[in-house]
């Protein structure tokens, strides 16, 4: 009796999450990423390779949210047609996986770009270019699409013994898809973000200590007084933008890790224990946790604009204000 009551409560909470929390994420995620695209495509920012990565990543996030969240919302009212239509199930899963993979890998590429730009070696800094960013983006789009081609075969509708009705149809399919998602789409990009983020911080400390060891004062011939070296205004502006981009990148890495790692763990657990006998309560708990951590990943896709605006300094806020002034 107690197990039945707990199961009913968890089912009710899960339904409410799908109905209302999903709508909230859909609205603020879609609006935020659209504003991201408008701000990042402004002339003062779009020539920066890191900004280009963020821009395409925001577009991928929009696709991920619009392809995945509507089915979560409709499932709250038992109206999700991807649960019963095999074709729509496959297409939705393919688009969602590919777009999310693109979004994560482009942020990882942005971390590499920040490391290149912070290097004291000129040859490395030259690799940070808009052309390389564009080529890298094309490569990621192609590779991500190829990586998840198996979803078009593996995913099917009307699945009963699965967290979702639209899910992998065999054990092998689920293992391949879940391991690909966990390792290639989430863990590898996050690992790259963390490694190159730490390497960037190391470069910054090295440059900072080097600058402190040098005198920034020079003696002028006119009045024999010391004055600060003048710097080119455009160079200072570019460095300020780079500093803000580096800051928001680190914040985004932290939030992405917190919001996506739970789903990786849950996916692997669900797949590895799919053949174990479970009580109805355990099944309900697993489905509740799966639905909750799934929504967290969409939350991660919807947060970049708010991270950029709140932690990106005046670079993003000024761009946003200019955007509204021109309307």
Beta strands, then each sheet from edge to edge (+ up, - down):
strand 1: 155-156
strand 2: 167-168
strand 3: 217-219
strand 4: 226-228
sheet 1: 1+ 2-
sheet 2: 3+ 4-
end
